[in-house]
């Protein structure tokens, strides 16, 4: 599936020893004229969904189709909302109930008594150093309120929204209709195999930002805690990406035999790196002398499949980042996950060695742009030149999974 991650996001994440892709699905701009989120999910995501996938939907998109998103000027804040909103801490990723309009929506959702109780006990909690009590008491109806933020896609940068109604019911309805769509694409034999394996699809409605995730509702059988872990870095984004739907798909972890290269591997590495050869002066990446030097410096890694070397990669630390200088997989083993395995290893290698940036160089002739973008790199705006031969530069900012709350 040729869908690229949003800028600054990774397509793949590893959770509890399992690996998942998170495909962001771009849609048209959803408005109040769209009365059914299920139709939008079917139109834009249905053609991609496979058995075993989990579709996750932004709660704001669902709320908009339910008529629960309002222009700021349409929300008349009471004196209580204006007063209480002054005491709410604002964060870089959203104002929460820190505006009179969002506080007013919270009062409408959960009632004056509950908001006042939450405010009083929350204030007492802050005095003794305990935060978050307000939202615990106010409940998810208040927690799901979205405020107007300047980085949201217009016109929703001037809108406030309540959380969606009946999130689990909407999820289940979406699951049933998408499963019907999948069934029409499958042969009787494939459908029987799907039933025998009991592989269903799941749907979840999520409230996610760059500091946390809350699963508001899900269809039957969805592991909400697992979904929250898989999307903890908010792969859909929260500004102008226009990707309110995502697809989670588990991918097998290949037992590749990835290891550090040894001097005894020089002949195999010389053979495989010849695939990269370009007829320019002083092309040295396939020369035994150069490869031997990198092996001695501990910079060369390879992947074996049934004892055969099928790919190689060199990593070098300089200028506060790890650089991928060589990356090659034999043609007959491409599109089988070996390149992904190399990139995942390079990310871990970078973090383990104290670097949070991964850099990659690739001669333009190799046509590797799509590969690197799909893996979560961004293309830097300039070309480099080696002996007048142009090469592209890519960079990835690596998030440490342990540091994401």
ABEGO torsion letter per residue (X at the ends): XBBBBBBGBBABBBBGGBBBBBBBBBBBBBBAABABAAAAAAAAAAAABBBGBBBBBBAAAAAAAAGABBBAAABBBBAAAAAAAAABBBBAAEAEAABAAAAAAAAAAAEAAAAAAAAAAAAAAAAAGBBGAAAAAAEAAAAABBBBBAABBOAAAABBBBBBBGAAAAAAAAAAAAAAAAAAABBAAAAAAAAAAGBBBBBBBBBBBAABBBBABBBBGBBAAAAAAAAAAGAAEABAAGBABBBBBBBBBBBAGBBBBBAAAAAAAAAAAAAABBBBBGBAAABAAAAAAAAAAGABBBBBBGGBBABBBBBBBBGGBBBBABBBBBAAABGAGAAAAAAAAAAAAAAAAGBABBBBBBBAAAGAAAAAAAAGBBBBABBBBBGGBBBBBBBBBBBBAAABX
